[in-house]
Structure formats: structure tokens, C-alpha cells
Amino acid sequence: SPLKDERMQLSTEKMKAHKDGGVGWMIFNNPERRNALGLEMQQAIPQILGEFADDDEIRVVVMTGAGGKAFVSGADISEFEQRRSSPEAIAEYDQIAADANRAYTTLGKPLIAMIQGFCMGGGLLTAMRADLRIASENAQLGIPAVRLGLGYSFENTQALVDVVGPASA
């Protein structure tokens, strides 16, 4: 059943949220771009997870991607020119991403990543925020950012090492 009353506002075109019994569902809904994580989507994450954290009926949160072809294929690089074109824009973008990451760590409830298809770059970082990751046979995980001349922060690199171990990282 969809979230009721004021919680219905949590769902946006590209981020869907609903609860089903004791399960809160957060769905990355950008299937035409393989659920590439845009700024609007990142801004919705703290609101959705905050609502789930405050709802005593929610016992666990599951995050997944719409369309069956991708969990999250990474950051929406089509936004980079506009959203990361100046030091100020980069600082704003980084703050929104930090707020989303903080929401994952302060949820206080089990978080499950249900992964199908592509789970790349920012999508893999998102999946690593979960307490448990369940991947389908068609899941493809990776970090292709180096091809764009991008790198990951020490914190994100350490998270990868913590999840998969030094040899796999």
C-alpha cells in the first residue's frame, strides 16, 4: 500500500516510496537511464529514509531499481556539466550526496539492497550502504569512474575495502 497522507509527498517521479506491512520500499525509478542517480533522486533519499526511520511499523527497508535492468547504473553523468561546473556547484552536489549517505547510516533499521542488472559506480556505493545485498544472476557490479577521470573519496574507497576485502577492491 502506498505511503499515506503527508508521506505520499516522499514519492517523486524518479523516486518511489511505499510501505507494505512492515517493509518500507525505496525504488530508484529512472529506468530509461538504467536508474542513473540524479540530484533530484539523491535529495529524496534523506526524506524517504527519515520517514521510514520514524515509522514504528516499518521493520526493514528494501531499496531496488525499477525496470529490472538496473539497480542503479551510477551517477547521472548527463547532469555533471550543469551540476558540477563550478566550485560552488560541486560543493552543493557533494553536500546533497553527503546528506543521502548520512540518511543511510542513521536509518537505524535493517537496509537491504535488492540488485538486478547494472550496479555501477554510484550504484555500487549505494548498495554498499545496505546491511545486506542480494543480487540476481544478471547483476553486474563495477566501478567504471576511472574512464571518466573521476575518483572516489577515501571514505568511499574504505567502504569498498570493508565490504569486499582488499584483494577484490
Backbone bond lengths (Angstrom), bond angles and torsions (degrees), N, CA, C in turn:
res aa  C-N    CA-C-N  psi(-1)  N-CA   C-N-CA  omega(-1)  CA-C   N-CA-C  phi
1 S - - - 1.456 - - 1.523 109.00 -
2 P 1.326 117.94 139.55 1.465 119.86 -177.88 1.527 111.79 -67.27
3 L 1.302 115.64 157.32 1.457 120.01 175.32 1.521 108.71 -59.99
4 K 1.304 116.04 142.96 1.456 120.82 -174.06 1.521 111.36 -102.08
5 D 1.329 114.97 164.69 1.457 125.04 174.13 1.523 111.68 50.69
6 E 1.360 116.06 -128.62 1.463 119.89 -175.52 1.523 112.10 -65.14
7 R 1.309 117.85 -23.15 1.455 120.42 -179.07 1.524 111.40 -69.43
8 M 1.312 118.05 -22.44 1.455 121.18 178.62 1.534 109.84 -59.47
9 Q 1.323 117.54 -28.36 1.456 121.73 179.27 1.524 112.02 -65.81
10 L 1.303 117.58 -16.98 1.451 120.35 -179.58 1.520 111.80 -66.31
11 S 1.326 116.42 -33.70 1.452 119.61 179.06 1.520 109.41 -73.98
12 T 1.315 115.16 133.05 1.456 121.13 174.13 1.519 106.39 -120.24
13 E 1.307 116.64 -179.58 1.456 119.15 178.50 1.526 111.08 -59.12
14 K 1.330 117.07 -38.67 1.462 120.51 -174.16 1.521 114.48 -103.61
15 M 1.303 117.55 -3.03 1.471 121.79 174.88 1.514 107.80 -134.58
16 K 1.301 115.98 121.14 1.455 121.05 179.52 1.521 108.60 -109.60
17 A 1.315 115.82 142.51 1.458 121.30 177.93 1.518 108.35 -140.32
18 H 1.306 115.53 134.53 1.458 120.60 173.12 1.516 108.75 -156.38
19 K 1.329 114.71 165.80 1.447 117.70 175.65 1.512 108.81 -120.41
20 D 1.314 113.64 146.97 1.456 122.05 -179.87 1.522 105.65 -134.53
21 G 1.331 115.97 99.48 1.461 119.64 -173.63 1.515 109.19 64.36
22 G 1.319 116.49 -126.36 1.459 120.73 180.00 1.513 114.30 -91.79
23 V 1.344 116.98 11.43 1.462 121.27 -177.39 1.526 109.76 -108.36
24 G 1.317 115.75 126.61 1.460 121.50 171.84 1.521 108.46 -95.99
25 W 1.311 116.67 128.57 1.467 121.71 -179.36 1.523 109.81 -108.38
26 M 1.325 115.82 128.46 1.467 122.17 173.02 1.523 106.39 -119.09
27 I 1.337 116.17 117.20 1.461 121.42 -172.13 1.520 110.12 -117.65
28 F 1.315 116.13 120.73 1.458 122.37 174.37 1.527 106.08 -75.18
29 N 1.330 117.22 115.40 1.460 121.89 -168.85 1.527 111.70 -119.42
30 N 1.310 114.87 71.05 1.460 121.34 177.40 1.539 107.37 -138.93
31 P 1.363 116.46 54.11 1.471 119.04 -170.24 1.524 114.43 -62.90
32 E 1.327 118.39 -28.12 1.468 119.02 179.43 1.526 111.72 -67.17
33 R 1.331 117.61 -18.49 1.471 122.50 175.39 1.535 109.85 -116.10
34 R 1.326 115.41 26.36 1.474 122.04 -178.65 1.520 111.75 52.04
35 N 1.329 113.97 40.77 1.468 123.19 177.19 1.526 112.85 59.03
36 A 1.329 115.80 32.89 1.467 119.78 174.84 1.528 108.33 -54.94
37 L 1.309 115.65 135.00 1.456 122.90 -172.73 1.524 110.50 -85.52
38 G 1.334 115.50 104.07 1.454 121.71 178.51 1.516 111.13 -92.14
39 L 1.315 114.74 172.60 1.462 121.32 -177.53 1.527 111.27 -60.69
40 E 1.323 117.47 -43.42 1.472 121.10 178.83 1.524 110.60 -57.46
41 M 1.312 115.89 -40.10 1.462 120.28 -179.76 1.528 110.12 -67.21
42 Q 1.324 116.45 -44.01 1.467 119.58 179.75 1.521 111.48 -63.30
43 Q 1.341 116.62 -35.66 1.462 119.66 178.85 1.523 111.92 -66.92
44 A 1.320 117.96 -29.09 1.463 121.68 -179.05 1.525 112.83 -77.59
45 I 1.325 117.56 -24.86 1.473 121.09 -174.88 1.532 112.37 -57.79
46 P 1.346 120.66 -50.25 1.474 118.77 -179.86 1.526 112.76 -62.10
47 Q 1.320 117.55 -34.47 1.461 120.34 179.37 1.525 110.38 -67.05
48 I 1.320 116.82 -47.05 1.459 120.93 -178.45 1.530 110.44 -64.97
49 L 1.329 116.80 -51.24 1.462 119.58 -177.64 1.527 111.27 -66.41
50 G 1.321 117.29 -33.82 1.467 120.51 176.54 1.516 111.43 -62.87
51 E 1.313 116.53 -42.10 1.465 120.74 177.97 1.526 110.53 -65.08
52 F 1.322 117.19 -42.78 1.460 120.05 177.81 1.536 110.86 -64.49
53 A 1.318 117.09 -39.25 1.465 120.97 179.41 1.523 111.20 -61.78
54 D 1.333 116.51 -37.10 1.458 121.39 -177.32 1.523 113.74 -83.61
55 D 1.311 117.82 -9.71 1.465 121.85 -176.66 1.528 109.22 -93.73
56 D 1.327 116.09 109.86 1.463 120.80 -177.37 1.526 112.86 -65.12
57 E 1.324 118.20 -19.99 1.465 120.95 178.54 1.536 111.55 -74.30
58 I 1.322 116.82 -26.65 1.466 121.20 -179.20 1.518 108.08 -78.22
59 R 1.336 116.09 122.22 1.464 121.75 -179.93 1.524 112.30 -104.03
60 V 1.343 117.04 -25.47 1.459 122.96 -178.10 1.522 108.02 -150.95
61 V 1.322 116.29 151.05 1.471 121.54 177.64 1.523 108.16 -119.28
62 V 1.330 115.44 133.43 1.459 122.08 177.10 1.518 107.59 -116.11
63 M 1.326 116.37 130.05 1.463 120.03 174.25 1.516 108.50 -114.89
64 T 1.332 115.02 139.80 1.455 120.99 -177.87 1.522 109.26 -153.79
65 G 1.309 115.64 169.94 1.456 121.44 178.45 1.515 111.47 -104.80
66 A 1.316 116.27 146.52 1.461 121.79 177.77 1.528 110.17 -78.64
67 G 1.313 116.00 152.01 1.455 121.27 171.69 1.514 116.81 93.82
68 G 1.333 118.54 -14.69 1.454 121.20 176.00 1.519 116.27 77.39
69 K 1.343 118.84 -4.92 1.468 120.48 -178.53 1.521 113.16 -101.82
70 A 1.334 116.59 -13.73 1.459 119.44 -178.35 1.521 110.40 -158.34
71 F 1.316 115.12 141.92 1.467 121.57 166.09 1.529 104.88 -73.52
72 V 1.314 116.52 -73.99 1.461 124.61 169.90 1.525 105.41 -146.18
73 S 1.321 116.24 123.34 1.469 119.81 -175.69 1.521 112.98 -81.02
74 G 1.311 117.17 -0.87 1.458 121.55 179.71 1.509 110.59 129.04
75 A 1.314 115.61 -171.20 1.461 120.55 175.47 1.521 108.80 -68.56
76 D 1.310 115.92 150.50 1.463 120.50 178.12 1.527 108.02 -79.05
77 I 1.334 116.08 92.73 1.467 120.61 -175.22 1.519 112.40 -66.36
78 S 1.332 118.40 -16.61 1.472 120.11 176.89 1.528 110.54 -66.08
79 E 1.327 117.90 -18.64 1.463 121.91 178.19 1.525 112.98 -88.77
80 F 1.317 117.80 -12.57 1.459 120.71 -171.91 1.524 113.12 -59.22
81 E 1.331 117.67 -42.46 1.465 119.49 -177.12 1.522 111.05 -59.72
82 Q 1.322 116.07 -41.36 1.460 120.05 -179.51 1.529 111.80 -82.01
83 R 1.312 117.12 -42.59 1.468 121.98 -170.61 1.516 114.28 -88.40
84 R 1.324 117.77 -12.58 1.461 120.13 -177.09 1.528 111.26 -134.22
85 S 1.344 115.56 35.20 1.465 120.44 -172.11 1.527 114.16 -93.77
86 S 1.319 118.14 -7.46 1.464 120.94 179.26 1.524 108.17 -145.13
87 P 1.322 116.87 163.06 1.472 118.57 177.83 1.534 112.24 -57.81
88 E 1.328 116.56 -36.67 1.465 120.41 179.05 1.526 110.97 -66.65
89 A 1.328 116.34 -44.53 1.465 120.85 -179.90 1.527 110.80 -64.90
90 I 1.330 116.06 -39.50 1.464 120.01 177.92 1.522 110.17 -64.13
91 A 1.330 117.38 -42.32 1.470 120.81 178.97 1.528 110.82 -62.63
92 E 1.333 117.53 -41.26 1.465 120.86 178.11 1.534 110.49 -64.54
93 Y 1.326 116.71 -45.64 1.465 122.28 179.02 1.523 110.24 -59.40
94 D 1.337 115.93 -46.51 1.462 120.67 -179.29 1.527 111.56 -64.11
95 Q 1.343 117.52 -35.77 1.465 121.18 178.94 1.525 110.98 -67.02
96 I 1.319 116.72 -41.13 1.471 120.98 178.04 1.519 109.86 -64.18
97 A 1.322 117.40 -42.45 1.464 121.19 177.25 1.532 110.70 -63.93
98 A 1.331 117.30 -40.50 1.467 121.03 178.71 1.529 110.57 -64.59
99 D 1.327 117.36 -38.87 1.468 120.87 177.71 1.531 110.40 -63.05
100 A 1.333 117.10 -40.85 1.468 120.94 177.88 1.529 109.78 -64.29
101 N 1.323 117.02 -45.65 1.469 120.38 179.54 1.527 111.42 -61.83
102 R 1.327 116.77 -39.26 1.466 120.75 178.45 1.534 110.10 -63.45
103 A 1.323 116.81 -37.69 1.470 120.49 179.45 1.525 111.03 -62.35
104 Y 1.326 116.74 -37.45 1.463 119.36 177.05 1.526 110.71 -64.12
105 T 1.313 116.99 -44.67 1.463 120.71 -174.07 1.520 112.74 -75.88
106 T 1.330 118.51 -20.34 1.464 120.59 -178.63 1.525 112.47 -104.73
107 L 1.316 118.47 7.75 1.464 122.01 -178.15 1.532 111.80 -57.05
108 G 1.326 117.15 -44.07 1.459 120.06 177.77 1.519 114.37 76.58
109 K 1.319 117.21 10.27 1.463 122.69 177.93 1.516 107.33 -136.17
110 P 1.326 117.40 155.61 1.461 118.67 178.38 1.526 111.07 -58.95
111 L 1.319 115.15 136.64 1.461 122.18 179.62 1.522 108.10 -120.99
112 I 1.322 115.83 125.85 1.464 122.04 -178.40 1.521 109.04 -115.70
113 A 1.323 116.67 133.06 1.467 122.08 172.90 1.521 107.33 -100.80
114 M 1.326 116.49 118.80 1.453 122.70 177.31 1.524 106.53 -99.96
115 I 1.330 117.05 104.14 1.460 122.83 -168.03 1.525 111.05 -104.37
116 Q 1.329 115.18 123.76 1.461 122.72 170.74 1.518 107.10 -127.77
117 G 1.298 117.35 142.31 1.462 121.18 174.50 1.517 112.45 65.55
118 F 1.334 115.30 -141.88 1.456 121.51 -174.13 1.527 112.66 -69.25
119 C 1.315 114.62 133.89 1.462 123.74 174.56 1.521 104.90 -142.36
120 M 1.323 114.89 82.80 1.462 121.09 -170.57 1.531 111.71 -118.07
121 G 1.306 116.32 150.19 1.454 122.60 172.18 1.516 112.84 49.72
122 G 1.335 115.65 -114.95 1.462 121.12 179.11 1.512 112.55 -60.07
123 G 1.326 117.20 -26.60 1.460 120.76 175.26 1.522 111.37 -68.64
124 L 1.329 115.99 -40.08 1.462 119.91 177.08 1.522 109.78 -67.32
125 L 1.325 117.06 -40.14 1.464 120.00 176.12 1.528 110.24 -61.14
126 T 1.324 116.91 -39.59 1.464 121.39 177.48 1.523 109.96 -63.51
127 A 1.318 117.19 -47.74 1.467 120.81 179.85 1.524 111.29 -60.96
128 M 1.322 117.23 -34.63 1.464 120.35 -179.44 1.523 111.92 -68.38
129 R 1.318 118.07 -17.16 1.472 121.28 177.20 1.527 110.78 -73.66
130 A 1.330 116.85 -18.09 1.461 120.93 -178.58 1.524 111.22 -75.55
131 D 1.320 115.06 154.68 1.456 121.08 175.10 1.517 110.92 -77.17
132 L 1.327 115.84 -28.25 1.458 121.98 -178.53 1.525 108.04 -142.67
133 R 1.326 115.50 133.81 1.461 121.04 178.14 1.515 108.33 -117.94
134 I 1.332 116.14 126.52 1.454 121.41 177.69 1.517 106.91 -119.02
135 A 1.324 116.44 120.97 1.463 121.27 -174.91 1.524 110.59 -114.56
136 S 1.329 115.72 139.06 1.456 121.38 175.11 1.530 108.85 -76.52
137 E 1.322 115.82 170.04 1.460 119.88 -179.96 1.524 112.62 -64.66
138 N 1.343 117.71 -23.42 1.465 119.79 -179.13 1.532 112.47 -91.71
139 A 1.320 117.78 7.32 1.469 120.50 -179.29 1.526 110.71 -66.75
140 Q 1.330 115.25 136.93 1.466 122.51 176.04 1.521 107.11 -127.43
141 L 1.329 116.52 114.43 1.451 122.20 -176.88 1.525 109.66 -111.28
142 G 1.325 116.20 141.16 1.456 119.40 178.51 1.511 112.41 -176.96
143 I 1.333 114.33 173.29 1.460 121.87 179.36 1.525 108.18 -129.98
144 P 1.332 117.09 87.65 1.464 120.70 -176.82 1.532 114.57 -88.58
145 A 1.326 118.92 9.15 1.466 121.56 -173.40 1.524 113.37 -59.57
146 V 1.310 117.23 -28.42 1.457 119.75 -178.24 1.527 110.84 -58.72
147 R 1.334 116.83 -30.67 1.464 120.40 178.81 1.527 112.07 -66.46
148 L 1.341 116.23 -20.10 1.470 121.03 178.52 1.520 111.62 -98.59
149 G 1.317 116.46 3.41 1.463 120.33 -177.81 1.516 112.45 75.51
150 L 1.338 116.69 21.65 1.458 121.49 -179.58 1.519 109.69 -104.18
151 G 1.292 115.43 156.74 1.452 120.46 176.53 1.514 109.36 -131.21
152 Y 1.316 116.26 175.06 1.453 121.38 178.20 1.511 109.53 -112.03
153 S 1.308 115.26 150.80 1.458 121.04 178.37 1.530 109.59 -65.69
154 F 1.317 115.64 163.10 1.458 120.33 176.65 1.525 109.96 -57.43
155 E 1.346 116.78 -43.24 1.469 121.31 -178.86 1.531 111.33 -58.19
156 N 1.333 116.84 -45.56 1.460 120.25 -179.41 1.529 112.02 -70.49
157 T 1.320 116.58 -36.36 1.460 119.91 176.59 1.525 110.45 -65.98
158 Q 1.330 116.77 -40.99 1.460 120.98 177.92 1.525 110.70 -64.41
159 A 1.334 117.26 -38.32 1.469 120.75 177.62 1.524 110.45 -61.66
160 L 1.317 117.18 -41.14 1.461 121.11 177.97 1.527 110.33 -62.39
161 V 1.318 117.12 -46.65 1.463 121.28 178.97 1.530 110.16 -61.05
162 D 1.331 116.97 -41.36 1.459 120.65 -179.70 1.531 111.70 -62.99
163 V 1.324 116.87 -36.25 1.472 120.86 -176.56 1.529 111.69 -80.67
164 V 1.322 118.13 -46.72 1.470 120.24 -172.34 1.524 114.16 -106.80
165 G 1.312 117.91 -8.91 1.455 121.50 -178.69 1.517 111.79 89.31
166 P 1.333 117.12 157.72 1.457 121.49 -174.53 1.530 113.58 -62.43
167 A 1.309 118.44 -38.74 1.456 120.02 -176.43 1.523 111.78 -66.68
168 S 1.311 117.43 -42.64 1.470 120.59 179.68 1.521 111.71 -74.13
169 A 1.327 116.80 -33.45 1.470 119.88 -179.87 1.510 109.34 -66.08
